[in-house]
Amino acid sequence: MAPAPYHEMACEAETASEVLFVCRDESCGRRVVVGKSRPRLTVIDRGNFSVRHAGSLGGVAMDEVAVA
Ligand SMILES: [Zn+2]
């Protein structure tokens, strides 16, 4: 079995309440904003939405499996 497609996202910007994550795959370009204090995810650019995306920054972790 081939491993499931997976993209890692990196933090590109941060505010007191939100973190901007950008996909490291340049052909994808997915960008999302994740709330820090409560679970909230806003998609800015969908990119390749069939691929699982995950990333983390400090205490902020994002895993889109549950919200895809
Ligand atoms: Zn991606």
N, CA, C, O and the ligand as a Tripos MOL2 file, in Angstrom:
@<TRIPOS>MOLECULE
protein
  273   271    69     0     0
PROTEIN
NO_CHARGES

@<TRIPOS>ATOM
      1 N           0.8310   -1.2010    0.0000 N.3       1 MET1
      2 CA          0.0000    0.0000    0.0000 C.3       1 MET1
      3 C           0.8630    1.2460    0.0000 C.2       1 MET1
      4 O           1.8410    1.3310    0.7440 O.2       1 MET1
      5 N           0.5120    2.1980   -0.8170 N.am      2 ALA2
      6 CA          1.2240    3.4740   -0.8090 C.3       2 ALA2
      7 C           0.7540    4.2880    0.3850 C.2       2 ALA2
      8 O          -0.4070    4.2090    0.7890 O.2       2 ALA2
      9 N           1.6710    5.0740    0.9470 N.am      3 PRO3
     10 CA          1.2560    5.9360    2.0640 C.3       3 PRO3
     11 C           0.2560    6.9710    1.5960 C.2       3 PRO3
     12 O           0.2850    7.3910    0.4400 O.2       3 PRO3
     13 N          -0.6170    7.3780    2.4790 N.am      4 ALA4
     14 CA         -1.6090    8.3930    2.1380 C.3       4 ALA4
     15 C          -0.9050    9.7000    1.8080 C.2       4 ALA4
     16 O           0.0980   10.0440    2.4330 O.2       4 ALA4
     17 N          -1.4270   10.4280    0.8300 N.am      5 PRO5
     18 CA         -0.8430   11.7390    0.5210 C.3       5 PRO5
     19 C          -0.8380   12.6210    1.7520 C.2       5 PRO5
     20 O          -1.7900   12.6320    2.5340 O.2       5 PRO5
     21 N           0.2360   13.3500    1.9090 N.am      6 TYR6
     22 CA          0.3650   14.1620    3.1140 C.3       6 TYR6
     23 C           1.1790   15.4020    2.7990 C.2       6 TYR6
     24 O           2.2510   15.3060    2.2010 O.2       6 TYR6
     25 N           0.6900   16.5470    3.1900 N.am      7 HIS7
     26 CA          1.4410   17.7930    3.0570 C.3       7 HIS7
     27 C           1.6480   18.3890    4.4380 C.2       7 HIS7
     28 O           0.7550   18.3790    5.2860 O.2       7 HIS7
     29 N           2.8430   18.9040    4.6370 N.am      8 GLU8
     30 CA          3.1180   19.5950    5.8940 C.3       8 GLU8
     31 C           2.9130   21.0810    5.6920 C.2       8 GLU8
     32 O           3.3140   21.6470    4.6750 O.2       8 GLU8
     33 N           2.2850   21.7020    6.6690 N.am      9 MET9
     34 CA          2.0670   23.1380    6.5820 C.3       9 MET9
     35 C           2.9640   23.8560    7.5760 C.2       9 MET9
     36 O           3.2460   23.3510    8.6630 O.2       9 MET9
     37 N           3.4080   25.0480    7.1790 N.am     10 ALA10
     38 CA          4.3130   25.8240    8.0190 C.3      10 ALA10
     39 C           3.6460   27.1360    8.3910 C.2      10 ALA10
     40 O           2.8610   27.6930    7.6230 O.2      10 ALA10
     41 N           3.9700   27.6170    9.5770 N.am     11 CYS11
     42 CA          3.4510   28.9070   10.0220 C.3      11 CYS11
     43 C           4.1180   30.0220    9.2240 C.2      11 CYS11
     44 O           5.3440   30.0770    9.1270 O.2      11 CYS11
     45 N           3.3080   30.9070    8.6550 N.am     12 GLU12
     46 CA          3.8770   32.0260    7.9190 C.3      12 GLU12
     47 C           3.6440   33.3480    8.6340 C.2      12 GLU12
     48 O           4.4330   34.2800    8.4830 O.2      12 GLU12
     49 N           2.5910   33.4370    9.3940 N.am     13 ALA13
     50 CA          2.3060   34.6580   10.1330 C.3      13 ALA13
     51 C           1.5160   34.3030   11.3760 C.2      13 ALA13
     52 O           0.8680   33.2590   11.4510 O.2      13 ALA13
     53 N           1.5860   35.2000   12.3530 N.am     14 GLU14
     54 CA          0.9600   34.9010   13.6310 C.3      14 GLU14
     55 C           0.4670   36.1810   14.2700 C.2      14 GLU14
     56 O           1.1490   37.2050   14.2460 O.2      14 GLU14
     57 N          -0.7240   36.1150   14.8400 N.am     15 THR15
     58 CA         -1.2230   37.2170   15.6500 C.3      15 THR15
     59 C          -1.5130   36.6710   17.0420 C.2      15 THR15
     60 O          -1.2600   35.5010   17.3260 O.2      15 THR15
     61 N          -2.0500   37.5350   17.9120 N.am     16 ALA16
     62 CA         -2.3340   37.0960   19.2750 C.3      16 ALA16
     63 C          -3.3920   36.0070   19.3020 C.2      16 ALA16
     64 O          -3.4310   35.2010   20.2320 O.2      16 ALA16
     65 N          -4.2420   35.9760   18.2990 N.am     17 SER17
     66 CA         -5.3670   35.0460   18.3480 C.3      17 SER17
     67 C          -5.3830   34.0320   17.2080 C.2      17 SER17
     68 O          -6.1280   33.0530   17.2620 O.2      17 SER17
     69 N          -4.5660   34.2570   16.1750 N.am     18 GLU18
     70 CA         -4.6410   33.3930   15.0080 C.3      18 GLU18
     71 C          -3.2520   33.0890   14.4510 C.2      18 GLU18
     72 O          -2.2920   33.8300   14.6590 O.2      18 GLU18
     73 N          -3.1870   31.9610   13.7310 N.am     19 VAL19
     74 CA         -1.9470   31.5900   13.0490 C.3      19 VAL19
     75 C          -2.2770   31.2940   11.5930 C.2      19 VAL19
     76 O          -3.2520   30.6070   11.2880 O.2      19 VAL19
     77 N          -1.4480   31.8230   10.7030 N.am     20 LEU20
     78 CA         -1.6040   31.5340    9.2800 C.3      20 LEU20
     79 C          -0.6690   30.3880    8.9080 C.2      20 LEU20
     80 O           0.5460   30.4890    9.0820 O.2      20 LEU20
     81 N          -1.2320   29.3150    8.4020 N.am     21 PHE21
     82 CA         -0.4360   28.1840    7.9430 C.3      21 PHE21
     83 C          -0.4600   28.1220    6.4240 C.2      21 PHE21
     84 O          -1.5030   28.2990    5.7940 O.2      21 PHE21
     85 N           0.7160   27.8670    5.8450 N.am     22 VAL22
     86 CA          0.8440   27.7660    4.3950 C.3      22 VAL22
     87 C           1.4570   26.4190    4.0560 C.2      22 VAL22
     88 O           2.4010   25.9780    4.7120 O.2      22 VAL22
     89 N           0.9240   25.7640    3.0360 N.am     23 CYS23
     90 CA          1.4500   24.4680    2.6230 C.3      23 CYS23
     91 C           2.8500   24.6330    2.0460 C.2      23 CYS23
     92 O           3.1170   25.5710    1.2950 O.2      23 CYS23
     93 N           3.7370   23.7130    2.4030 N.am     24 ARG24
     94 CA          5.1090   23.7950    1.9030 C.3      24 ARG24
     95 C           5.2450   23.3020    0.4740 C.2      24 ARG24
     96 O           6.2770   23.5100   -0.1640 O.2      24 ARG24
     97 N           4.2190   22.6590   -0.0240 N.am     25 ASP25
     98 CA          4.2460   22.1790   -1.4080 C.3      25 ASP25
     99 C           3.8340   23.3330   -2.3200 C.2      25 ASP25
    100 O           2.6860   23.7760   -2.2910 O.2      25 ASP25
    101 N           4.7840   23.8210   -3.1340 N.am     26 GLU26
    102 CA          4.5200   25.0170   -3.9300 C.3      26 GLU26
    103 C           3.4540   24.7970   -4.9900 C.2      26 GLU26
    104 O           2.8020   25.7490   -5.4190 O.2      26 GLU26
    105 N           3.2730   23.5730   -5.4100 N.am     27 SER27
    106 CA          2.2530   23.3080   -6.4250 C.3      27 SER27
    107 C           0.8650   23.2320   -5.8070 C.2      27 SER27
    108 O          -0.1350   23.1550   -6.5210 O.2      27 SER27
    109 N           0.8060   23.2550   -4.4920 N.am     28 CYS28
    110 CA         -0.4750   23.1410   -3.7880 C.3      28 CYS28
    111 C          -0.9870   24.5210   -3.4070 C.2      28 CYS28
    112 O          -2.0320   24.9600   -3.8860 O.2      28 CYS28
    113 N          -0.2430   25.2000   -2.5410 N.am     29 GLY29
    114 CA         -0.5830   26.5760   -2.2040 C.3      29 GLY29
    115 C          -1.7130   26.7300   -1.2180 C.2      29 GLY29
    116 O          -2.2810   27.8160   -1.1020 O.2      29 GLY29
    117 N          -2.0610   25.6590   -0.4910 N.am     30 ARG30
    118 CA         -3.1440   25.7770    0.4790 C.3      30 ARG30
    119 C          -2.7600   26.7180    1.6170 C.2      30 ARG30
    120 O          -1.6380   26.6690    2.1220 O.2      30 ARG30
    121 N          -3.6850   27.5600    2.0100 N.am     31 ARG31
    122 CA         -3.4600   28.4750    3.1260 C.3      31 ARG31
    123 C          -4.6940   28.4600    4.0250 C.2      31 ARG31
    124 O          -5.8280   28.5370    3.5510 O.2      31 ARG31
    125 N          -4.4520   28.3600    5.3160 N.am     32 VAL32
    126 CA         -5.5520   28.3720    6.2740 C.3      32 VAL32
    127 C          -5.1700   29.2290    7.4770 C.2      32 VAL32
    128 O          -3.9930   29.3910    7.8010 O.2      32 VAL32
    129 N          -6.1820   29.7660    8.1200 N.am     33 VAL33
    130 CA         -5.9840   30.4920    9.3760 C.3      33 VAL33
    131 C          -6.6100   29.6740   10.4880 C.2      33 VAL33
    132 O          -7.7660   29.2610   10.4020 O.2      33 VAL33
    133 N          -5.8300   29.4460   11.5330 N.am     34 VAL34
    134 CA         -6.2840   28.6250   12.6500 C.3      34 VAL34
    135 C          -6.3520   29.4860   13.9000 C.2      34 VAL34
    136 O          -5.4070   30.2110   14.2130 O.2      34 VAL34
    137 N          -7.4660   29.4070   14.6120 N.am     35 GLY35
    138 CA         -7.6100   30.1260   15.8740 C.3      35 GLY35
    139 C          -6.7940   29.4700   16.9610 C.2      35 GLY35
    140 O          -6.6650   28.2470   17.0010 O.2      35 GLY35
    141 N          -6.2460   30.2800   17.8400 N.am     36 LYS36
    142 CA         -5.4090   29.7300   18.9090 C.3      36 LYS36
    143 C          -6.2340   29.2930   20.1140 C.2      36 LYS36
    144 O          -6.0240   28.2050   20.6510 O.2      36 LYS36
    145 N          -7.1630   30.1280   20.5360 N.am     37 SER37
    146 CA         -7.8440   29.8760   21.8030 C.3      37 SER37
    147 C          -9.0250   28.9270   21.6490 C.2      37 SER37
    148 O          -9.4810   28.3400   22.6300 O.2      37 SER37
    149 N          -9.5210   28.7750   20.4350 N.am     38 ARG38
    150 CA        -10.6380   27.8630   20.2260 C.3      38 ARG38
    151 C         -10.4860   27.2280   18.8600 C.2      38 ARG38
    152 O          -9.8870   27.8170   17.9600 O.2      38 ARG38
    153 N         -11.0250   26.0310   18.6990 N.am     39 PRO39
    154 CA        -10.8960   25.3310   17.4170 C.3      39 PRO39
    155 C         -11.6490   26.0680   16.3210 C.2      39 PRO39
    156 O         -12.8770   26.1510   16.3290 O.2      39 PRO39
    157 N         -10.8950   26.5910   15.3960 N.am     40 ARG40
    158 CA        -11.5190   27.3360   14.3110 C.3      40 ARG40
    159 C         -10.5710   27.3120   13.1300 C.2      40 ARG40
    160 O          -9.3760   27.5620   13.2880 O.2      40 ARG40
    161 N         -11.0750   27.0210   11.9760 N.am     41 LEU41
    162 CA        -10.2110   26.9380   10.8130 C.3      41 LEU41
    163 C         -10.8860   27.6330    9.6430 C.2      41 LEU41
    164 O         -12.0040   27.2930    9.2560 O.2      41 LEU41
    165 N         -10.1920   28.6040    9.0940 N.am     42 THR42
    166 CA        -10.6950   29.3410    7.9470 C.3      42 THR42
    167 C          -9.8000   29.0720    6.7600 C.2      42 THR42
    168 O          -8.5970   29.3300    6.8140 O.2      42 THR42
    169 N         -10.3740   28.5550    5.6860 N.am     43 VAL43
    170 CA         -9.5880   28.2590    4.4910 C.3      43 VAL43
    171 C          -9.5150   29.5010    3.6110 C.2      43 VAL43
    172 O         -10.5400   30.0650    3.2260 O.2      43 VAL43
    173 N          -8.2840   29.9200    3.2980 N.am     44 ILE44
    174 CA         -8.0850   31.0760    2.4240 C.3      44 ILE44
    175 C          -7.9120   30.6030    0.9780 C.2      44 ILE44
    176 O          -8.5780   31.0890    0.0640 O.2      44 ILE44
    177 N          -7.0030   29.6480    0.7970 N.am     45 ASP45
    178 CA         -6.8210   29.0150   -0.5100 C.3      45 ASP45
    179 C          -6.9540   27.5090   -0.3240 C.2      45 ASP45
    180 O          -6.3010   26.9210    0.5380 O.2      45 ASP45
    181 N          -7.7910   26.8980   -1.1250 N.am     46 ARG46
    182 CA         -8.0640   25.4790   -0.9170 C.3      46 ARG46
    183 C          -6.8650   24.6100   -1.2930 C.2      46 ARG46
    184 O          -6.6120   23.5910   -0.6490 O.2      46 ARG46
    185 N          -6.1280   25.0030   -2.3270 N.am     47 GLY47
    186 CA         -5.0180   24.1770   -2.7690 C.3      47 GLY47
    187 C          -5.5090   22.7950   -3.1500 C.2      47 GLY47
    188 O          -6.6100   22.6410   -3.6790 O.2      47 GLY47
    189 N          -4.6920   21.7970   -2.8810 N.am     48 ASN48
    190 CA         -5.0700   20.4100   -3.1720 C.3      48 ASN48
    191 C          -5.7970   19.8590   -1.9570 C.2      48 ASN48
    192 O          -5.1770   19.3110   -1.0450 O.2      48 ASN48
    193 N          -7.1160   20.0090   -1.9530 N.am     49 PHE49
    194 CA         -7.8730   19.6730   -0.7400 C.3      49 PHE49
    195 C          -8.0950   18.1840   -0.5690 C.2      49 PHE49
    196 O          -8.6520   17.7520    0.4400 O.2      49 PHE49
    197 N          -7.6580   17.3770   -1.5640 N.am     50 SER50
    198 CA         -7.7920   15.9230   -1.4070 C.3      50 SER50
    199 C          -6.6320   15.3500   -0.6050 C.2      50 SER50
    200 O          -6.6480   14.1790   -0.2250 O.2      50 SER50
    201 N          -5.6200   16.1840   -0.3480 N.am     51 VAL51
    202 CA         -4.4600   15.7500    0.4090 C.3      51 VAL51
    203 C          -4.6270   16.1420    1.8700 C.2      51 VAL51
    204 O          -5.1310   17.2200    2.1830 O.2      51 VAL51
    205 N          -4.2000   15.2600    2.7530 N.am     52 ARG52
    206 CA         -4.2430   15.5980    4.1710 C.3      52 ARG52
    207 C          -3.1910   16.6550    4.4750 C.2      52 ARG52
    208 O          -2.0590   16.5660    4.0000 O.2      52 ARG52
    209 N          -3.5640   17.6470    5.2590 N.am     53 HIS53
    210 CA         -2.6350   18.6950    5.6720 C.3      53 HIS53
    211 C          -2.5600   18.7350    7.1930 C.2      53 HIS53
    212 O          -3.5650   18.5840    7.8880 O.2      53 HIS53
    213 N          -1.3600   18.9390    7.6840 N.am     54 ALA54
    214 CA         -1.1870   19.0750    9.1250 C.3      54 ALA54
    215 C           0.0230   19.9440    9.4030 C.2      54 ALA54
    216 O           0.9560   20.0180    8.6030 O.2      54 ALA54
    217 N          -0.0110   20.6010   10.5510 N.am     55 GLY55
    218 CA          1.1110   21.4310   10.9430 C.3      55 GLY55
    219 C           0.9680   21.8100   12.3900 C.2      55 GLY55
    220 O          -0.0820   21.6010   12.9980 O.2      55 GLY55
    221 N           2.0290   22.3720   12.9490 N.am     56 SER56
    222 CA          1.9530   22.7870   14.3470 C.3      56 SER56
    223 C           2.8960   23.9450   14.5890 C.2      56 SER56
    224 O           3.8890   24.1230   13.8840 O.2      56 SER56
    225 N           2.5680   24.7210   15.5900 N.am     57 LEU57
    226 CA          3.4150   25.8330   15.9940 C.3      57 LEU57
    227 C           3.2370   26.0170   17.4900 C.2      57 LEU57
    228 O           2.1520   26.3890   17.9370 O.2      57 LEU57
    229 N           4.2470   25.7730   18.2490 N.am     58 GLY58
    230 CA          4.1230   25.9070   19.6890 C.3      58 GLY58
    231 C           2.9640   25.0770   20.1980 C.2      58 GLY58
    232 O           2.9160   23.8660   19.9850 O.2      58 GLY58
    233 N           2.0200   25.7380   20.8780 N.am     59 GLY59
    234 CA          0.8740   25.0170   21.4130 C.3      59 GLY59
    235 C          -0.2680   24.8910   20.4260 C.2      59 GLY59
    236 O          -1.3090   24.3160   20.7410 O.2      59 GLY59
    237 N          -0.0700   25.4380   19.2110 N.am     60 VAL60
    238 CA         -1.1410   25.3910   18.2290 C.3      60 VAL60
    239 C          -0.8880   24.2370   17.2750 C.2      60 VAL60
    240 O           0.1050   24.2250   16.5480 O.2      60 VAL60
    241 N          -1.7640   23.2990   17.2810 N.am     61 ALA61
    242 CA         -1.6360   22.1700   16.3670 C.3      61 ALA61
    243 C          -2.8190   22.1530   15.4240 C.2      61 ALA61
    244 O          -3.9430   22.4890   15.7960 O.2      61 ALA61
    245 N          -2.5430   21.7600   14.2140 N.am     62 MET62
    246 CA         -3.6230   21.6950   13.2420 C.3      62 MET62
    247 C          -3.6000   20.3500   12.5560 C.2      62 MET62
    248 O          -2.5600   19.9000   12.0770 O.2      62 MET62
    249 N          -4.7240   19.7280   12.5130 N.am     63 ASP63
    250 CA         -4.8630   18.4820   11.7800 C.3      63 ASP63
    251 C          -6.2290   18.5140   11.1320 C.2      63 ASP63
    252 O          -7.2560   18.5400   11.8100 O.2      63 ASP63
    253 N          -6.2270   18.5120    9.8240 N.am     64 GLU64
    254 CA         -7.4870   18.7290    9.1160 C.3      64 GLU64
    255 C          -8.2580   17.4500    8.8890 C.2      64 GLU64
    256 O          -9.2810   17.4660    8.2040 O.2      64 GLU64
    257 N          -7.8100   16.3670    9.4320 N.am     65 VAL65
    258 CA         -8.5340   15.1210    9.2230 C.3      65 VAL65
    259 C          -9.9830   15.2670    9.6750 C.2      65 VAL65
    260 O         -10.9130   14.8200    9.0030 O.2      65 VAL65
    261 N         -10.1440   15.9010   10.8230 N.am     66 ALA66
    262 CA        -11.4800   15.9790   11.4220 C.3      66 ALA66
    263 C         -12.3400   17.0370   10.7670 C.2      66 ALA66
    264 O         -13.5600   17.0140   10.9250 O.2      66 ALA66
    265 N         -11.7450   17.9600   10.0400 N.am     67 VAL67
    266 CA        -12.5200   19.0640    9.5130 C.3      67 VAL67
    267 C         -12.5690   19.0630    7.9920 C.2      67 VAL67
    268 O         -13.1660   19.9600    7.3970 O.2      67 VAL67
    269 N         -11.9600   18.0840    7.3570 N.am     68 ALA68
    270 CA        -11.8770   18.0490    5.8980 C.3      68 ALA68
    271 C         -13.2870   17.9630    5.2990 C.2      68 ALA68
    272 O         -13.4370   17.9230    4.0780 O.2      68 ALA68
    273 ZN         -0.6680   21.0540    0.2400 Zn       69 ZN69
@<TRIPOS>BOND
     1     1     2 1
     2     2     3 1
     3     3     4 2
     4     3     5 am
     5     5     6 1
     6     6     7 1
     7     7     8 2
     8     7     9 am
     9     9    10 1
    10    10    11 1
    11    11    12 2
    12    11    13 am
    13    13    14 1
    14    14    15 1
    15    15    16 2
    16    15    17 am
    17    17    18 1
    18    18    19 1
    19    19    20 2
    20    19    21 am
    21    21    22 1
    22    22    23 1
    23    23    24 2
    24    23    25 am
    25    25    26 1
    26    26    27 1
    27    27    28 2
    28    27    29 am
    29    29    30 1
    30    30    31 1
    31    31    32 2
    32    31    33 am
    33    33    34 1
    34    34    35 1
    35    35    36 2
    36    35    37 am
    37    37    38 1
    38    38    39 1
    39    39    40 2
    40    39    41 am
    41    41    42 1
    42    42    43 1
    43    43    44 2
    44    43    45 am
    45    45    46 1
    46    46    47 1
    47    47    48 2
    48    47    49 am
    49    49    50 1
    50    50    51 1
    51    51    52 2
    52    51    53 am
    53    53    54 1
    54    54    55 1
    55    55    56 2
    56    55    57 am
    57    57    58 1
    58    58    59 1
    59    59    60 2
    60    59    61 am
    61    61    62 1
    62    62    63 1
    63    63    64 2
    64    63    65 am
    65    65    66 1
    66    66    67 1
    67    67    68 2
    68    67    69 am
    69    69    70 1
    70    70    71 1
    71    71    72 2
    72    71    73 am
    73    73    74 1
    74    74    75 1
    75    75    76 2
    76    75    77 am
    77    77    78 1
    78    78    79 1
    79    79    80 2
    80    79    81 am
    81    81    82 1
    82    82    83 1
    83    83    84 2
    84    83    85 am
    85    85    86 1
    86    86    87 1
    87    87    88 2
    88    87    89 am
    89    89    90 1
    90    90    91 1
    91    91    92 2
    92    91    93 am
    93    93    94 1
    94    94    95 1
    95    95    96 2
    96    95    97 am
    97    97    98 1
    98    98    99 1
    99    99   100 2
   100    99   101 am
   101   101   102 1
   102   102   103 1
   103   103   104 2
   104   103   105 am
   105   105   106 1
   106   106   107 1
   107   107   108 2
   108   107   109 am
   109   109   110 1
   110   110   111 1
   111   111   112 2
   112   111   113 am
   113   113   114 1
   114   114   115 1
   115   115   116 2
   116   115   117 am
   117   117   118 1
   118   118   119 1
   119   119   120 2
   120   119   121 am
   121   121   122 1
   122   122   123 1
   123   123   124 2
   124   123   125 am
   125   125   126 1
   126   126   127 1
   127   127   128 2
   128   127   129 am
   129   129   130 1
   130   130   131 1
   131   131   132 2
   132   131   133 am
   133   133   134 1
   134   134   135 1
   135   135   136 2
   136   135   137 am
   137   137   138 1
   138   138   139 1
   139   139   140 2
   140   139   141 am
   141   141   142 1
   142   142   143 1
   143   143   144 2
   144   143   145 am
   145   145   146 1
   146   146   147 1
   147   147   148 2
   148   147   149 am
   149   149   150 1
   150   150   151 1
   151   151   152 2
   152   151   153 am
   153   153   154 1
   154   154   155 1
   155   155   156 2
   156   155   157 am
   157   157   158 1
   158   158   159 1
   159   159   160 2
   160   159   161 am
   161   161   162 1
   162   162   163 1
   163   163   164 2
   164   163   165 am
   165   165   166 1
   166   166   167 1
   167   167   168 2
   168   167   169 am
   169   169   170 1
   170   170   171 1
   171   171   172 2
   172   171   173 am
   173   173   174 1
   174   174   175 1
   175   175   176 2
   176   175   177 am
   177   177   178 1
   178   178   179 1
   179   179   180 2
   180   179   181 am
   181   181   182 1
   182   182   183 1
   183   183   184 2
   184   183   185 am
   185   185   186 1
   186   186   187 1
   187   187   188 2
   188   187   189 am
   189   189   190 1
   190   190   191 1
   191   191   192 2
   192   191   193 am
   193   193   194 1
   194   194   195 1
   195   195   196 2
   196   195   197 am
   197   197   198 1
   198   198   199 1
   199   199   200 2
   200   199   201 am
   201   201   202 1
   202   202   203 1
   203   203   204 2
   204   203   205 am
   205   205   206 1
   206   206   207 1
   207   207   208 2
   208   207   209 am
   209   209   210 1
   210   210   211 1
   211   211   212 2
   212   211   213 am
   213   213   214 1
   214   214   215 1
   215   215   216 2
   216   215   217 am
   217   217   218 1
   218   218   219 1
   219   219   220 2
   220   219   221 am
   221   221   222 1
   222   222   223 1
   223   223   224 2
   224   223   225 am
   225   225   226 1
   226   226   227 1
   227   227   228 2
   228   227   229 am
   229   229   230 1
   230   230   231 1
   231   231   232 2
   232   231   233 am
   233   233   234 1
   234   234   235 1
   235   235   236 2
   236   235   237 am
   237   237   238 1
   238   238   239 1
   239   239   240 2
   240   239   241 am
   241   241   242 1
   242   242   243 1
   243   243   244 2
   244   243   245 am
   245   245   246 1
   246   246   247 1
   247   247   248 2
   248   247   249 am
   249   249   250 1
   250   250   251 1
   251   251   252 2
   252   251   253 am
   253   253   254 1
   254   254   255 1
   255   255   256 2
   256   255   257 am
   257   257   258 1
   258   258   259 1
   259   259   260 2
   260   259   261 am
   261   261   262 1
   262   262   263 1
   263   263   264 2
   264   263   265 am
   265   265   266 1
   266   266   267 1
   267   267   268 2
   268   267   269 am
   269   269   270 1
   270   270   271 1
   271   271   272 2
@<TRIPOS>SUBSTRUCTURE
     1 MET1         2 RESIDUE 1 A MET
     2 ALA2         6 RESIDUE 1 A ALA
     3 PRO3        10 RESIDUE 1 A PRO
     4 ALA4        14 RESIDUE 1 A ALA
     5 PRO5        18 RESIDUE 1 A PRO
     6 TYR6        22 RESIDUE 1 A TYR
     7 HIS7        26 RESIDUE 1 A HIS
     8 GLU8        30 RESIDUE 1 A GLU
     9 MET9        34 RESIDUE 1 A MET
    10 ALA10       38 RESIDUE 1 A ALA
    11 CYS11       42 RESIDUE 1 A CYS
    12 GLU12       46 RESIDUE 1 A GLU
    13 ALA13       50 RESIDUE 1 A ALA
    14 GLU14       54 RESIDUE 1 A GLU
    15 THR15       58 RESIDUE 1 A THR
    16 ALA16       62 RESIDUE 1 A ALA
    17 SER17       66 RESIDUE 1 A SER
    18 GLU18       70 RESIDUE 1 A GLU
    19 VAL19       74 RESIDUE 1 A VAL
    20 LEU20       78 RESIDUE 1 A LEU
    21 PHE21       82 RESIDUE 1 A PHE
    22 VAL22       86 RESIDUE 1 A VAL
    23 CYS23       90 RESIDUE 1 A CYS
    24 ARG24       94 RESIDUE 1 A ARG
    25 ASP25       98 RESIDUE 1 A ASP
    26 GLU26      102 RESIDUE 1 A GLU
    27 SER27      106 RESIDUE 1 A SER
    28 CYS28      110 RESIDUE 1 A CYS
    29 GLY29      114 RESIDUE 1 A GLY
    30 ARG30      118 RESIDUE 1 A ARG
    31 ARG31      122 RESIDUE 1 A ARG
    32 VAL32      126 RESIDUE 1 A VAL
    33 VAL33      130 RESIDUE 1 A VAL
    34 VAL34      134 RESIDUE 1 A VAL
    35 GLY35      138 RESIDUE 1 A GLY
    36 LYS36      142 RESIDUE 1 A LYS
    37 SER37      146 RESIDUE 1 A SER
    38 ARG38      150 RESIDUE 1 A ARG
    39 PRO39      154 RESIDUE 1 A PRO
    40 ARG40      158 RESIDUE 1 A ARG
    41 LEU41      162 RESIDUE 1 A LEU
    42 THR42      166 RESIDUE 1 A THR
    43 VAL43      170 RESIDUE 1 A VAL
    44 ILE44      174 RESIDUE 1 A ILE
    45 ASP45      178 RESIDUE 1 A ASP
    46 ARG46      182 RESIDUE 1 A ARG
    47 GLY47      186 RESIDUE 1 A GLY
    48 ASN48      190 RESIDUE 1 A ASN
    49 PHE49      194 RESIDUE 1 A PHE
    50 SER50      198 RESIDUE 1 A SER
    51 VAL51      202 RESIDUE 1 A VAL
    52 ARG52      206 RESIDUE 1 A ARG
    53 HIS53      210 RESIDUE 1 A HIS
    54 ALA54      214 RESIDUE 1 A ALA
    55 GLY55      218 RESIDUE 1 A GLY
    56 SER56      222 RESIDUE 1 A SER
    57 LEU57      226 RESIDUE 1 A LEU
    58 GLY58      230 RESIDUE 1 A GLY
    59 GLY59      234 RESIDUE 1 A GLY
    60 VAL60      238 RESIDUE 1 A VAL
    61 ALA61      242 RESIDUE 1 A ALA
    62 MET62      246 RESIDUE 1 A MET
    63 ASP63      250 RESIDUE 1 A ASP
    64 GLU64      254 RESIDUE 1 A GLU
    65 VAL65      258 RESIDUE 1 A VAL
    66 ALA66      262 RESIDUE 1 A ALA
    67 VAL67      266 RESIDUE 1 A VAL
    68 ALA68      270 RESIDUE 1 A ALA
    69 ZN69       273 GROUP 0 **** ****
